[in-house]
Amino acid sequence: MLWLKALHLIALVCWFAGLFYLPRLFVYHAQTEDQAGHERFKIMERKLYRGIMWPSLILTAVFGAAMLALNPDYYRTQGWMHAKLALVVLLIVYHCLCGHYLKAFQQDRNRKSHVFFRVFNELPVLALIAIVILVVVKPF
């Protein structure tokens, strides 16, 4: 169980690194005015999303599901786990929304401002704070 937890946390840290960094790249990309800059950001964003974020999301889910499977009766009765999993679902939606914005940038069809992406960038921070509190404190 401890190995699964360690692997889950490692994958989670990698996933969150991408969740924090990709929208920050969107901020800079939305401000870029030269074509070379746009092309550079497209490459960086694509490699981050496909090469780091998706594999990390998948591994986070696999190791998390494995831990749940080892003790389903316990986790089924824990309110904090239900809340955590609801936040994880929202993070997966956020992740996919990042993919939507990535595609818009790739096709030169982004209509969002750098200010929008600055606010958008803060959402996973709030989720992370809530998840850590739920897992460590187990308030309910």
Chimera marker file (.cmm) of the C-alpha trace (Angstrom):
<marker_set name="trace">
<marker id="1" x="0.000" y="0.000" z="0.000" r="1" g="1" b="0" radius="0.5"/>
<marker id="2" x="2.816" y="2.459" z="0.805" r="1" g="1" b="0" radius="0.5"/>
<marker id="3" x="4.440" y="1.858" z="-2.592" r="1" g="1" b="0" radius="0.5"/>
<marker id="4" x="1.136" y="2.574" z="-4.314" r="1" g="1" b="0" radius="0.5"/>
<marker id="5" x="0.707" y="5.722" z="-2.262" r="1" g="1" b="0" radius="0.5"/>
<marker id="6" x="4.234" y="6.884" z="-3.133" r="1" g="1" b="0" radius="0.5"/>
<marker id="7" x="3.699" y="6.207" z="-6.843" r="1" g="1" b="0" radius="0.5"/>
<marker id="8" x="0.302" y="7.919" z="-6.694" r="1" g="1" b="0" radius="0.5"/>
<marker id="9" x="1.864" y="11.018" z="-5.136" r="1" g="1" b="0" radius="0.5"/>
<marker id="10" x="4.741" y="11.105" z="-7.635" r="1" g="1" b="0" radius="0.5"/>
<marker id="11" x="2.323" y="10.914" z="-10.564" r="1" g="1" b="0" radius="0.5"/>
<marker id="12" x="0.067" y="13.507" z="-8.922" r="1" g="1" b="0" radius="0.5"/>
<marker id="13" x="2.954" y="15.973" z="-8.500" r="1" g="1" b="0" radius="0.5"/>
<marker id="14" x="3.874" y="15.550" z="-12.173" r="1" g="1" b="0" radius="0.5"/>
<marker id="15" x="0.251" y="16.020" z="-13.240" r="1" g="1" b="0" radius="0.5"/>
<marker id="16" x="-0.149" y="19.150" z="-11.138" r="1" g="1" b="0" radius="0.5"/>
<marker id="17" x="3.091" y="20.563" z="-12.503" r="1" g="1" b="0" radius="0.5"/>
<marker id="18" x="1.435" y="20.419" z="-15.915" r="1" g="1" b="0" radius="0.5"/>
<marker id="19" x="-1.899" y="21.741" z="-14.621" r="1" g="1" b="0" radius="0.5"/>
<marker id="20" x="-0.049" y="24.735" z="-13.190" r="1" g="1" b="0" radius="0.5"/>
<marker id="21" x="2.330" y="25.320" z="-16.098" r="1" g="1" b="0" radius="0.5"/>
<marker id="22" x="0.200" y="24.797" z="-19.232" r="1" g="1" b="0" radius="0.5"/>
<marker id="23" x="-2.263" y="27.620" z="-18.459" r="1" g="1" b="0" radius="0.5"/>
<marker id="24" x="0.752" y="29.832" z="-17.647" r="1" g="1" b="0" radius="0.5"/>
<marker id="25" x="2.070" y="29.048" z="-21.128" r="1" g="1" b="0" radius="0.5"/>
<marker id="26" x="-1.363" y="30.029" z="-22.453" r="1" g="1" b="0" radius="0.5"/>
<marker id="27" x="-0.972" y="33.414" z="-20.722" r="1" g="1" b="0" radius="0.5"/>
<marker id="28" x="2.310" y="34.057" z="-22.518" r="1" g="1" b="0" radius="0.5"/>
<marker id="29" x="1.062" y="32.578" z="-25.787" r="1" g="1" b="0" radius="0.5"/>
<marker id="30" x="-1.996" y="34.853" z="-25.756" r="1" g="1" b="0" radius="0.5"/>
<marker id="31" x="0.353" y="37.845" z="-25.371" r="1" g="1" b="0" radius="0.5"/>
<marker id="32" x="2.737" y="36.776" z="-28.140" r="1" g="1" b="0" radius="0.5"/>
<marker id="33" x="2.646" y="38.831" z="-31.293" r="1" g="1" b="0" radius="0.5"/>
<marker id="34" x="5.312" y="37.252" z="-33.523" r="1" g="1" b="0" radius="0.5"/>
<marker id="35" x="4.827" y="34.073" z="-35.556" r="1" g="1" b="0" radius="0.5"/>
<marker id="36" x="8.028" y="32.436" z="-34.320" r="1" g="1" b="0" radius="0.5"/>
<marker id="37" x="6.810" y="32.883" z="-30.737" r="1" g="1" b="0" radius="0.5"/>
<marker id="38" x="3.436" y="31.356" z="-31.570" r="1" g="1" b="0" radius="0.5"/>
<marker id="39" x="5.096" y="28.314" z="-33.140" r="1" g="1" b="0" radius="0.5"/>
<marker id="40" x="7.454" y="27.885" z="-30.158" r="1" g="1" b="0" radius="0.5"/>
<marker id="41" x="4.541" y="27.970" z="-27.702" r="1" g="1" b="0" radius="0.5"/>
<marker id="42" x="2.571" y="25.481" z="-29.796" r="1" g="1" b="0" radius="0.5"/>
<marker id="43" x="5.423" y="22.971" z="-29.529" r="1" g="1" b="0" radius="0.5"/>
<marker id="44" x="5.925" y="23.538" z="-25.803" r="1" g="1" b="0" radius="0.5"/>
<marker id="45" x="2.207" y="23.261" z="-25.042" r="1" g="1" b="0" radius="0.5"/>
<marker id="46" x="1.725" y="20.131" z="-27.130" r="1" g="1" b="0" radius="0.5"/>
<marker id="47" x="4.714" y="18.336" z="-25.588" r="1" g="1" b="0" radius="0.5"/>
<marker id="48" x="3.644" y="19.253" z="-22.065" r="1" g="1" b="0" radius="0.5"/>
<marker id="49" x="0.031" y="18.180" z="-22.572" r="1" g="1" b="0" radius="0.5"/>
<marker id="50" x="0.649" y="14.945" z="-24.443" r="1" g="1" b="0" radius="0.5"/>
<marker id="51" x="4.024" y="13.931" z="-23.051" r="1" g="1" b="0" radius="0.5"/>
<marker id="52" x="3.669" y="14.805" z="-19.381" r="1" g="1" b="0" radius="0.5"/>
<marker id="53" x="0.117" y="15.696" z="-18.415" r="1" g="1" b="0" radius="0.5"/>
<marker id="54" x="-1.777" y="12.775" z="-19.976" r="1" g="1" b="0" radius="0.5"/>
<marker id="55" x="0.633" y="10.068" z="-18.791" r="1" g="1" b="0" radius="0.5"/>
<marker id="56" x="0.707" y="11.623" z="-15.314" r="1" g="1" b="0" radius="0.5"/>
<marker id="57" x="-3.093" y="11.825" z="-15.154" r="1" g="1" b="0" radius="0.5"/>
<marker id="58" x="-3.393" y="8.188" z="-16.193" r="1" g="1" b="0" radius="0.5"/>
<marker id="59" x="-0.816" y="7.004" z="-13.659" r="1" g="1" b="0" radius="0.5"/>
<marker id="60" x="-2.395" y="9.109" z="-10.904" r="1" g="1" b="0" radius="0.5"/>
<marker id="61" x="-5.763" y="7.491" z="-11.642" r="1" g="1" b="0" radius="0.5"/>
<marker id="62" x="-4.351" y="3.963" z="-11.904" r="1" g="1" b="0" radius="0.5"/>
<marker id="63" x="-2.440" y="4.138" z="-8.620" r="1" g="1" b="0" radius="0.5"/>
<marker id="64" x="-5.348" y="5.875" z="-6.885" r="1" g="1" b="0" radius="0.5"/>
<marker id="65" x="-7.795" y="3.245" z="-8.128" r="1" g="1" b="0" radius="0.5"/>
<marker id="66" x="-5.442" y="0.487" z="-6.980" r="1" g="1" b="0" radius="0.5"/>
<marker id="67" x="-5.400" y="1.934" z="-3.468" r="1" g="1" b="0" radius="0.5"/>
<marker id="68" x="-9.190" y="2.182" z="-3.477" r="1" g="1" b="0" radius="0.5"/>
<marker id="69" x="-9.436" y="-1.421" z="-4.647" r="1" g="1" b="0" radius="0.5"/>
<marker id="70" x="-7.306" y="-2.638" z="-1.733" r="1" g="1" b="0" radius="0.5"/>
<marker id="71" x="-9.787" y="-1.332" z="0.837" r="1" g="1" b="0" radius="0.5"/>
<marker id="72" x="-13.093" y="-0.485" z="-0.862" r="1" g="1" b="0" radius="0.5"/>
<marker id="73" x="-15.288" y="-0.979" z="2.217" r="1" g="1" b="0" radius="0.5"/>
<marker id="74" x="-13.350" y="1.640" z="4.168" r="1" g="1" b="0" radius="0.5"/>
<marker id="75" x="-13.198" y="4.270" z="1.421" r="1" g="1" b="0" radius="0.5"/>
<marker id="76" x="-16.856" y="3.775" z="0.472" r="1" g="1" b="0" radius="0.5"/>
<marker id="77" x="-17.895" y="5.042" z="3.911" r="1" g="1" b="0" radius="0.5"/>
<marker id="78" x="-15.552" y="8.059" z="4.076" r="1" g="1" b="0" radius="0.5"/>
<marker id="79" x="-17.145" y="11.398" z="3.222" r="1" g="1" b="0" radius="0.5"/>
<marker id="80" x="-13.778" y="13.054" z="2.735" r="1" g="1" b="0" radius="0.5"/>
<marker id="81" x="-12.953" y="10.518" z="-0.008" r="1" g="1" b="0" radius="0.5"/>
<marker id="82" x="-16.214" y="11.236" z="-1.816" r="1" g="1" b="0" radius="0.5"/>
<marker id="83" x="-15.400" y="14.964" z="-1.735" r="1" g="1" b="0" radius="0.5"/>
<marker id="84" x="-11.836" y="14.302" z="-2.892" r="1" g="1" b="0" radius="0.5"/>
<marker id="85" x="-13.025" y="12.169" z="-5.805" r="1" g="1" b="0" radius="0.5"/>
<marker id="86" x="-15.527" y="14.869" z="-6.803" r="1" g="1" b="0" radius="0.5"/>
<marker id="87" x="-12.645" y="17.364" z="-6.935" r="1" g="1" b="0" radius="0.5"/>
<marker id="88" x="-10.579" y="14.886" z="-8.959" r="1" g="1" b="0" radius="0.5"/>
<marker id="89" x="-13.417" y="14.652" z="-11.486" r="1" g="1" b="0" radius="0.5"/>
<marker id="90" x="-13.428" y="18.459" z="-11.717" r="1" g="1" b="0" radius="0.5"/>
<marker id="91" x="-9.650" y="18.415" z="-12.240" r="1" g="1" b="0" radius="0.5"/>
<marker id="92" x="-10.056" y="15.927" z="-15.076" r="1" g="1" b="0" radius="0.5"/>
<marker id="93" x="-12.627" y="18.266" z="-16.637" r="1" g="1" b="0" radius="0.5"/>
<marker id="94" x="-10.133" y="21.124" z="-16.182" r="1" g="1" b="0" radius="0.5"/>
<marker id="95" x="-7.426" y="18.973" z="-17.793" r="1" g="1" b="0" radius="0.5"/>
<marker id="96" x="-9.669" y="18.315" z="-20.800" r="1" g="1" b="0" radius="0.5"/>
<marker id="97" x="-10.557" y="22.002" z="-20.981" r="1" g="1" b="0" radius="0.5"/>
<marker id="98" x="-6.826" y="22.706" z="-21.182" r="1" g="1" b="0" radius="0.5"/>
<marker id="99" x="-6.801" y="20.338" z="-24.168" r="1" g="1" b="0" radius="0.5"/>
<marker id="100" x="-9.621" y="22.357" z="-25.739" r="1" g="1" b="0" radius="0.5"/>
<marker id="101" x="-7.666" y="25.601" z="-25.347" r="1" g="1" b="0" radius="0.5"/>
<marker id="102" x="-4.522" y="23.867" z="-26.608" r="1" g="1" b="0" radius="0.5"/>
<marker id="103" x="-6.374" y="22.874" z="-29.766" r="1" g="1" b="0" radius="0.5"/>
<marker id="104" x="-7.608" y="26.452" z="-30.241" r="1" g="1" b="0" radius="0.5"/>
<marker id="105" x="-4.041" y="27.736" z="-29.998" r="1" g="1" b="0" radius="0.5"/>
<marker id="106" x="-2.793" y="24.991" z="-32.343" r="1" g="1" b="0" radius="0.5"/>
<marker id="107" x="-5.347" y="26.071" z="-34.950" r="1" g="1" b="0" radius="0.5"/>
<marker id="108" x="-4.683" y="29.807" z="-34.386" r="1" g="1" b="0" radius="0.5"/>
<marker id="109" x="-8.265" y="30.236" z="-33.164" r="1" g="1" b="0" radius="0.5"/>
<marker id="110" x="-7.744" y="31.280" z="-29.562" r="1" g="1" b="0" radius="0.5"/>
<marker id="111" x="-10.185" y="34.020" z="-28.568" r="1" g="1" b="0" radius="0.5"/>
<marker id="112" x="-9.353" y="34.174" z="-24.854" r="1" g="1" b="0" radius="0.5"/>
<marker id="113" x="-7.186" y="36.925" z="-23.392" r="1" g="1" b="0" radius="0.5"/>
<marker id="114" x="-4.092" y="36.556" z="-21.265" r="1" g="1" b="0" radius="0.5"/>
<marker id="115" x="-6.183" y="37.915" z="-18.361" r="1" g="1" b="0" radius="0.5"/>
<marker id="116" x="-8.654" y="35.028" z="-18.752" r="1" g="1" b="0" radius="0.5"/>
<marker id="117" x="-5.806" y="32.518" z="-18.632" r="1" g="1" b="0" radius="0.5"/>
<marker id="118" x="-4.305" y="34.212" z="-15.556" r="1" g="1" b="0" radius="0.5"/>
<marker id="119" x="-7.556" y="33.570" z="-13.681" r="1" g="1" b="0" radius="0.5"/>
<marker id="120" x="-8.002" y="30.112" z="-15.235" r="1" g="1" b="0" radius="0.5"/>
<marker id="121" x="-4.488" y="29.244" z="-14.030" r="1" g="1" b="0" radius="0.5"/>
<marker id="122" x="-5.516" y="29.628" z="-10.377" r="1" g="1" b="0" radius="0.5"/>
<marker id="123" x="-8.301" y="27.026" z="-10.361" r="1" g="1" b="0" radius="0.5"/>
<marker id="124" x="-6.129" y="23.920" z="-9.827" r="1" g="1" b="0" radius="0.5"/>
<marker id="125" x="-4.441" y="25.669" z="-6.884" r="1" g="1" b="0" radius="0.5"/>
<marker id="126" x="-7.788" y="25.853" z="-5.099" r="1" g="1" b="0" radius="0.5"/>
<marker id="127" x="-8.498" y="22.200" z="-5.877" r="1" g="1" b="0" radius="0.5"/>
<marker id="128" x="-5.073" y="21.131" z="-4.603" r="1" g="1" b="0" radius="0.5"/>
<marker id="129" x="-5.531" y="23.017" z="-1.335" r="1" g="1" b="0" radius="0.5"/>
<marker id="130" x="-8.937" y="21.410" z="-0.792" r="1" g="1" b="0" radius="0.5"/>
<marker id="131" x="-7.694" y="17.911" z="-1.674" r="1" g="1" b="0" radius="0.5"/>
<marker id="132" x="-4.696" y="18.101" z="0.659" r="1" g="1" b="0" radius="0.5"/>
<marker id="133" x="-6.908" y="19.289" z="3.511" r="1" g="1" b="0" radius="0.5"/>
<marker id="134" x="-9.430" y="16.526" z="2.834" r="1" g="1" b="0" radius="0.5"/>
<marker id="135" x="-6.791" y="13.771" z="2.710" r="1" g="1" b="0" radius="0.5"/>
<marker id="136" x="-4.696" y="14.943" z="5.660" r="1" g="1" b="0" radius="0.5"/>
<marker id="137" x="-7.331" y="16.353" z="8.034" r="1" g="1" b="0" radius="0.5"/>
<marker id="138" x="-10.224" y="14.071" z="6.999" r="1" g="1" b="0" radius="0.5"/>
<marker id="139" x="-12.775" y="16.600" z="8.291" r="1" g="1" b="0" radius="0.5"/>
<marker id="140" x="-15.761" y="14.311" z="7.718" r="1" g="1" b="0" radius="0.5"/>
<link id1="1" id2="2" r="1" g="1" b="0" radius="0.2"/>
<link id1="2" id2="3" r="1" g="1" b="0" radius="0.2"/>
<link id1="3" id2="4" r="1" g="1" b="0" radius="0.2"/>
<link id1="4" id2="5" r="1" g="1" b="0" radius="0.2"/>
<link id1="5" id2="6" r="1" g="1" b="0" radius="0.2"/>
<link id1="6" id2="7" r="1" g="1" b="0" radius="0.2"/>
<link id1="7" id2="8" r="1" g="1" b="0" radius="0.2"/>
<link id1="8" id2="9" r="1" g="1" b="0" radius="0.2"/>
<link id1="9" id2="10" r="1" g="1" b="0" radius="0.2"/>
<link id1="10" id2="11" r="1" g="1" b="0" radius="0.2"/>
<link id1="11" id2="12" r="1" g="1" b="0" radius="0.2"/>
<link id1="12" id2="13" r="1" g="1" b="0" radius="0.2"/>
<link id1="13" id2="14" r="1" g="1" b="0" radius="0.2"/>
<link id1="14" id2="15" r="1" g="1" b="0" radius="0.2"/>
<link id1="15" id2="16" r="1" g="1" b="0" radius="0.2"/>
<link id1="16" id2="17" r="1" g="1" b="0" radius="0.2"/>
<link id1="17" id2="18" r="1" g="1" b="0" radius="0.2"/>
<link id1="18" id2="19" r="1" g="1" b="0" radius="0.2"/>
<link id1="19" id2="20" r="1" g="1" b="0" radius="0.2"/>
<link id1="20" id2="21" r="1" g="1" b="0" radius="0.2"/>
<link id1="21" id2="22" r="1" g="1" b="0" radius="0.2"/>
<link id1="22" id2="23" r="1" g="1" b="0" radius="0.2"/>
<link id1="23" id2="24" r="1" g="1" b="0" radius="0.2"/>
<link id1="24" id2="25" r="1" g="1" b="0" radius="0.2"/>
<link id1="25" id2="26" r="1" g="1" b="0" radius="0.2"/>
<link id1="26" id2="27" r="1" g="1" b="0" radius="0.2"/>
<link id1="27" id2="28" r="1" g="1" b="0" radius="0.2"/>
<link id1="28" id2="29" r="1" g="1" b="0" radius="0.2"/>
<link id1="29" id2="30" r="1" g="1" b="0" radius="0.2"/>
<link id1="30" id2="31" r="1" g="1" b="0" radius="0.2"/>
<link id1="31" id2="32" r="1" g="1" b="0" radius="0.2"/>
<link id1="32" id2="33" r="1" g="1" b="0" radius="0.2"/>
<link id1="33" id2="34" r="1" g="1" b="0" radius="0.2"/>
<link id1="34" id2="35" r="1" g="1" b="0" radius="0.2"/>
<link id1="35" id2="36" r="1" g="1" b="0" radius="0.2"/>
<link id1="36" id2="37" r="1" g="1" b="0" radius="0.2"/>
<link id1="37" id2="38" r="1" g="1" b="0" radius="0.2"/>
<link id1="38" id2="39" r="1" g="1" b="0" radius="0.2"/>
<link id1="39" id2="40" r="1" g="1" b="0" radius="0.2"/>
<link id1="40" id2="41" r="1" g="1" b="0" radius="0.2"/>
<link id1="41" id2="42" r="1" g="1" b="0" radius="0.2"/>
<link id1="42" id2="43" r="1" g="1" b="0" radius="0.2"/>
<link id1="43" id2="44" r="1" g="1" b="0" radius="0.2"/>
<link id1="44" id2="45" r="1" g="1" b="0" radius="0.2"/>
<link id1="45" id2="46" r="1" g="1" b="0" radius="0.2"/>
<link id1="46" id2="47" r="1" g="1" b="0" radius="0.2"/>
<link id1="47" id2="48" r="1" g="1" b="0" radius="0.2"/>
<link id1="48" id2="49" r="1" g="1" b="0" radius="0.2"/>
<link id1="49" id2="50" r="1" g="1" b="0" radius="0.2"/>
<link id1="50" id2="51" r="1" g="1" b="0" radius="0.2"/>
<link id1="51" id2="52" r="1" g="1" b="0" radius="0.2"/>
<link id1="52" id2="53" r="1" g="1" b="0" radius="0.2"/>
<link id1="53" id2="54" r="1" g="1" b="0" radius="0.2"/>
<link id1="54" id2="55" r="1" g="1" b="0" radius="0.2"/>
<link id1="55" id2="56" r="1" g="1" b="0" radius="0.2"/>
<link id1="56" id2="57" r="1" g="1" b="0" radius="0.2"/>
<link id1="57" id2="58" r="1" g="1" b="0" radius="0.2"/>
<link id1="58" id2="59" r="1" g="1" b="0" radius="0.2"/>
<link id1="59" id2="60" r="1" g="1" b="0" radius="0.2"/>
<link id1="60" id2="61" r="1" g="1" b="0" radius="0.2"/>
<link id1="61" id2="62" r="1" g="1" b="0" radius="0.2"/>
<link id1="62" id2="63" r="1" g="1" b="0" radius="0.2"/>
<link id1="63" id2="64" r="1" g="1" b="0" radius="0.2"/>
<link id1="64" id2="65" r="1" g="1" b="0" radius="0.2"/>
<link id1="65" id2="66" r="1" g="1" b="0" radius="0.2"/>
<link id1="66" id2="67" r="1" g="1" b="0" radius="0.2"/>
<link id1="67" id2="68" r="1" g="1" b="0" radius="0.2"/>
<link id1="68" id2="69" r="1" g="1" b="0" radius="0.2"/>
<link id1="69" id2="70" r="1" g="1" b="0" radius="0.2"/>
<link id1="70" id2="71" r="1" g="1" b="0" radius="0.2"/>
<link id1="71" id2="72" r="1" g="1" b="0" radius="0.2"/>
<link id1="72" id2="73" r="1" g="1" b="0" radius="0.2"/>
<link id1="73" id2="74" r="1" g="1" b="0" radius="0.2"/>
<link id1="74" id2="75" r="1" g="1" b="0" radius="0.2"/>
<link id1="75" id2="76" r="1" g="1" b="0" radius="0.2"/>
<link id1="76" id2="77" r="1" g="1" b="0" radius="0.2"/>
<link id1="77" id2="78" r="1" g="1" b="0" radius="0.2"/>
<link id1="78" id2="79" r="1" g="1" b="0" radius="0.2"/>
<link id1="79" id2="80" r="1" g="1" b="0" radius="0.2"/>
<link id1="80" id2="81" r="1" g="1" b="0" radius="0.2"/>
<link id1="81" id2="82" r="1" g="1" b="0" radius="0.2"/>
<link id1="82" id2="83" r="1" g="1" b="0" radius="0.2"/>
<link id1="83" id2="84" r="1" g="1" b="0" radius="0.2"/>
<link id1="84" id2="85" r="1" g="1" b="0" radius="0.2"/>
<link id1="85" id2="86" r="1" g="1" b="0" radius="0.2"/>
<link id1="86" id2="87" r="1" g="1" b="0" radius="0.2"/>
<link id1="87" id2="88" r="1" g="1" b="0" radius="0.2"/>
<link id1="88" id2="89" r="1" g="1" b="0" radius="0.2"/>
<link id1="89" id2="90" r="1" g="1" b="0" radius="0.2"/>
<link id1="90" id2="91" r="1" g="1" b="0" radius="0.2"/>
<link id1="91" id2="92" r="1" g="1" b="0" radius="0.2"/>
<link id1="92" id2="93" r="1" g="1" b="0" radius="0.2"/>
<link id1="93" id2="94" r="1" g="1" b="0" radius="0.2"/>
<link id1="94" id2="95" r="1" g="1" b="0" radius="0.2"/>
<link id1="95" id2="96" r="1" g="1" b="0" radius="0.2"/>
<link id1="96" id2="97" r="1" g="1" b="0" radius="0.2"/>
<link id1="97" id2="98" r="1" g="1" b="0" radius="0.2"/>
<link id1="98" id2="99" r="1" g="1" b="0" radius="0.2"/>
<link id1="99" id2="100" r="1" g="1" b="0" radius="0.2"/>
<link id1="100" id2="101" r="1" g="1" b="0" radius="0.2"/>
<link id1="101" id2="102" r="1" g="1" b="0" radius="0.2"/>
<link id1="102" id2="103" r="1" g="1" b="0" radius="0.2"/>
<link id1="103" id2="104" r="1" g="1" b="0" radius="0.2"/>
<link id1="104" id2="105" r="1" g="1" b="0" radius="0.2"/>
<link id1="105" id2="106" r="1" g="1" b="0" radius="0.2"/>
<link id1="106" id2="107" r="1" g="1" b="0" radius="0.2"/>
<link id1="107" id2="108" r="1" g="1" b="0" radius="0.2"/>
<link id1="108" id2="109" r="1" g="1" b="0" radius="0.2"/>
<link id1="109" id2="110" r="1" g="1" b="0" radius="0.2"/>
<link id1="110" id2="111" r="1" g="1" b="0" radius="0.2"/>
<link id1="111" id2="112" r="1" g="1" b="0" radius="0.2"/>
<link id1="112" id2="113" r="1" g="1" b="0" radius="0.2"/>
<link id1="113" id2="114" r="1" g="1" b="0" radius="0.2"/>
<link id1="114" id2="115" r="1" g="1" b="0" radius="0.2"/>
<link id1="115" id2="116" r="1" g="1" b="0" radius="0.2"/>
<link id1="116" id2="117" r="1" g="1" b="0" radius="0.2"/>
<link id1="117" id2="118" r="1" g="1" b="0" radius="0.2"/>
<link id1="118" id2="119" r="1" g="1" b="0" radius="0.2"/>
<link id1="119" id2="120" r="1" g="1" b="0" radius="0.2"/>
<link id1="120" id2="121" r="1" g="1" b="0" radius="0.2"/>
<link id1="121" id2="122" r="1" g="1" b="0" radius="0.2"/>
<link id1="122" id2="123" r="1" g="1" b="0" radius="0.2"/>
<link id1="123" id2="124" r="1" g="1" b="0" radius="0.2"/>
<link id1="124" id2="125" r="1" g="1" b="0" radius="0.2"/>
<link id1="125" id2="126" r="1" g="1" b="0" radius="0.2"/>
<link id1="126" id2="127" r="1" g="1" b="0" radius="0.2"/>
<link id1="127" id2="128" r="1" g="1" b="0" radius="0.2"/>
<link id1="128" id2="129" r="1" g="1" b="0" radius="0.2"/>
<link id1="129" id2="130" r="1" g="1" b="0" radius="0.2"/>
<link id1="130" id2="131" r="1" g="1" b="0" radius="0.2"/>
<link id1="131" id2="132" r="1" g="1" b="0" radius="0.2"/>
<link id1="132" id2="133" r="1" g="1" b="0" radius="0.2"/>
<link id1="133" id2="134" r="1" g="1" b="0" radius="0.2"/>
<link id1="134" id2="135" r="1" g="1" b="0" radius="0.2"/>
<link id1="135" id2="136" r="1" g="1" b="0" radius="0.2"/>
<link id1="136" id2="137" r="1" g="1" b="0" radius="0.2"/>
<link id1="137" id2="138" r="1" g="1" b="0" radius="0.2"/>
<link id1="138" id2="139" r="1" g="1" b="0" radius="0.2"/>
<link id1="139" id2="140" r="1" g="1" b="0" radius="0.2"/>
</marker_set>
